[in-house]
Amino acid sequence: MSVKNEFGDEVTVIAQKLESFSTNSNDSPLENRSRSTMSMSPMSPMDHHSEEKLKADVSNEKKKYLLETKMLIINVPEKILFIIDATQESKITPFELESGKKLLPLPLIRKAVEMFVHTKSTISRSHEYAVMSLNGDVPKWICSFTNNIKQVINSLGSVMQTQTLDEDQNICDLSACFKMVMDNLELEEYLTIPKFVNRVILIYGRSQTVTSISDSTYFDLLVRHPYVFLDALYVHESPTEDNESEKVYGELQRLDTKNNSFILEVGRKAAELFSSMAMLVAHSLQRPNQNATNYTITLSDNSTDV
């Protein structure tokens, strides 16, 4: 993976970490068997002017399945949607690299997403990516699902920084955001072995604005599906009495309704940002729960932790 020199040697070194959190791209025997013996009929994406998904009844049997089923550890393609918060608050602290260069959060976040996509596609070309931006509480669809890496990376340039207009606005309502997600996801029927899984990665960057969901209809539909995963990366200012960083992080943790999400947070350290993105590279069906993860490397010679 190539990393532009404009981001400094520190980012180049951190890029190596992305390569270490990988999964085997070879199909497992179980996956090969399932492809030849099971027929699966995917549902069509919801039309923007249709509310049929909202009327779809989930039977008691399906509800029981969703609660009791154990996720299979299999290797199927992931469809990963990045929701990148592009709202810049009035008071913002830039990242400072070891070289002394200072960068605003959004350019560094875009670079971290670019490195994620490069690494994930190296593991398997079958993964697909899409991009949304969030300006205030207004979502914008930027790039539809594709495995064309150049197209995805080029679309990141369309995630443009916007300033919060209302200084008194201290709530970011994610209801419209999750509606747009549901409008654009392709969801399979509730099958034991899926052809693919969907993953939404929300990258949120405000420290004065707490997230909320005033209408949880679409969010509930999203997380109800057994093969939809919702992760979040919170890139925030240092917590102080003058901001809401801790409260925002607490609200983002509430998105993990199934105990299978990764909800990560980083301050203004570039190394931590890229390390967190590296943790998210792992396949959603092959990673442990977040509270069971351990990224410590132990050297066999002297048992010194790194």
N, C-alpha and C positions, 0 to 999 in steps of 0.2 A: 504494500500500500504506500502510495506517495503522499507526503504531506508538504504543503507549500511552506517555503522558508519564512514567509511573512508572519507566521504564527510562532516562530522561534524553535530552538532546539528542544525546549521543554515539551512542547506538543508532539514533536517527533518521537521523543522517548516514550511518552504516554501512549502513543499509537501502538507500541509493541504490546501493551496490555490487552488491547482489543483482540489480538491474535490468540491469546491464551485462553479466553473464555469461549471455546468453540465446542460444537457437538459433531458427531460423526455424520456425514452426509449420506453414507451408504444406507440403502433401504434395509430394514430389518426383515427377517423371515416372516414375522407376523404381518408386516405391512404388505409384503409381496403377496402373501396368501390372501389377505383381505381384499386386495385389488381384484383378484381373479375370482373370488367366490361371493362377493357382495355387490349388489347393485344399489347405487345411491342417486337420489334425485334432488339436486339442489333447488332451493327456492329462488325465485327471481327477486332482484332488489326492489324495494318499495318505491313506487312512483311518488314523486314529490306532491302530487295532488291526491294521493290515495291514503286512506286511513285503515286499509283492510287489516294490516298487521295488528292494529290496536284491537280489532274485533276478534282476532284469532283466539279461540279458546284453548287453554292448556289444561288437559284433563288431569284428574287426580293421579292417574297412573304416571303421567309424564312428570308431574311435580315431584312425585316420590322418586322417580328415576333421577331427576336433577339433584335431589338432596342426597341420595344414597350411592350414586354411581361413583366409582373410583376411576380417576383419569388414567388411561393407558399410557405407558411410557413408550411411545412410538414416534417415528420420524415421518411427519407429513408436512407439506408446505405450510408456511405461515403467511397470512396476509396482514401486514403491519401498517397501521395508520398512525402517523405522527400528528398530534395536535400541538402546535407551537404557539405559545403565548407571545404576541408581538407588541404588547402594550408596555410602554415605558413610563414609569412613574416619574414625578417631578424631581424627586431626590433619588439618585442612583449612584452606586459605587461601582466603578469598573473593575474588571479582573486585572491583576498585575502579574505578568510573567516574570520568571527569574531574570530574563534579559532586561527587565525594567520597562518593557513595552506595556501599555495599558490598552485594554480592549473592553468595549461595552459587552454586556452579556449576550445579546442576540447574535452577533457575528461568531462568537465562540460556540454558542449552542448550535448554530448552523453547521459549523465545522465538525462538532461532535456527532451530529446526525449523519453527516456525509461519511465520516469514518465508520460509523455503525453500519451503514448501508454497504459500503465497500467490503467490510469484514463479513457481514452476514451473507452477501452474495458469493463470497469466496467459499464459504461453507457449502452453499447450495444455490444454484441459479434458479431454482424453482420458487424461492420466496418472492413475494410481491410487496410493493410499498406504495403508500398514498400519503398525501400531505394536506393538512388543513392549517389555517392560522386562526388566532383568536385576538380580536381587537376590541377592547372593552369586554362586553359580553356578546359581541356579534361575531359568529364564526364565518369563515370564508373557505370554500373548497378550492384547492389550488392544483392538485395533481391526483388523477384517478389511479387505481391500482395497476401497477405494471412491474415487470421485472427488468425493464430497460433502465439500467443504473444511471446512464447519462441524463435521461429524461427526469428522473427523480432528483438528482443533484442539481440540475439546472433550475428545477422548480423551487428549490430552497431560496434562490435569489429573489423570488416573488414574495417571500415572507418579509414584509417591510415593517420597520419600527413605527409605531404610532404612539402619540402622547395621550395620556388620559386627560380628557377635557374637563371633567367634573372633579374638582379636588375633594368634594364631599362624598363622592361615590366610594363607599367602602365595602361593597358587595359585588361579586362577579357571579351572575346567575348562569349556570352551565346548562340550563334546560334546552335552549336553542342549539347549543353545541351538540348535545346528545341526540337531538332530533335529526340534525344533519348527518351524524354518524349512522343512525338507523336508516336514513334515506339512501345511504350509499354502500352499506354492507350487504354482501351476499351471504345469507344464512342458510345452512343445510337443515334438513329435518333432524329430529333428535335421534341420531344414529350412534350405535356403540362405537364404531370405528369410522371417523370422518375422513373425507378426502383432503381437507385442509382445516386450519383453525384461524380465527380472526384474533388479532391483538391490537388494542388501542393504547398508545403511549402518549399521555398528556405531559407536556413540558411546560410548567407554570412558573412565572417569574416575578410575581408581585408580592411585596411585603406589607403593603398598606391595605390590600383588598382581599377580603376573605371570600372563598368560594361558597356557593350554595346551589341548591337545585329546588327551585320553587315548584316546578311540575316534574315529578319523578316518573311520569308515564313511560317515556322513551328510555330513560336510564334503567328502569326496572325490566323492560323488555330486553335490553341489551345484556344485562348481567344475569338474566334468567337462563340464557342459553348456555349449555354446558361447555361449548367449545368457543366461547368468547372470553378473552382475558383482558383485563384493564390494569395497566401499570401507570405510574406517575413519577415524574422527576421534578422536584421542587428546587428551583435555583433562586436563592433568597439573599437578602441583606443579613448582616449579623443581627441576631435578636437583641432588641433594646426595648425600653419602655415606650419609645416613640413609634414603634411599628408593631405589626400583628403577625410576625413571622411564625411564632409558635402556634398561634391559633389557626393560621392558614394550614400549617402542616397537619394539625389535628383534624381539620376538616377533610383534607386530602386523604388521610388514612381511612376515613369513613367510606371512601369509594371501594374499599376492599371488603365486599359483602360475602365473598365465598372463600376467604382465607387462601387465595391462590395468586394474589397480586404482589408485585414488587412496588412499594411506595418508598422512594428514596429522596434524600434531601442533601443539598450541597450549598456551601456558602460561596465565598469569592476566591476559591482556590481552584485553578485550572486543572491541577492533577486530580482533584476529587471529582470534578465534573466528568473528565474523560474516564476515570475509573468506574464511575456510576454507569455511564453509557456502556462500558465493557460488561458490567454485570447484567445488563438488559439484553445482551446478545444471545444468551442462552435460550434454547427453545422452551416455549411455555409448557410443553408436555414432558420435558426432560429435566427440568430444574426442580430443586426441592422448594419447600415453602421458604419465604424470606427469613423467618426466624431460625431456620435450620442451615442457612448458608454459612460457609467458612472459606474465605479466600486467602487464608494464611498459608504460605509456602514454607515447609520445613526442610532444611538441608540435611541430608542423610549423614554427612560426615561429622558434623558437630552439633546437630539438632538445634541449630540457631534459627529462630523464626525471622522471616523477612517481612 
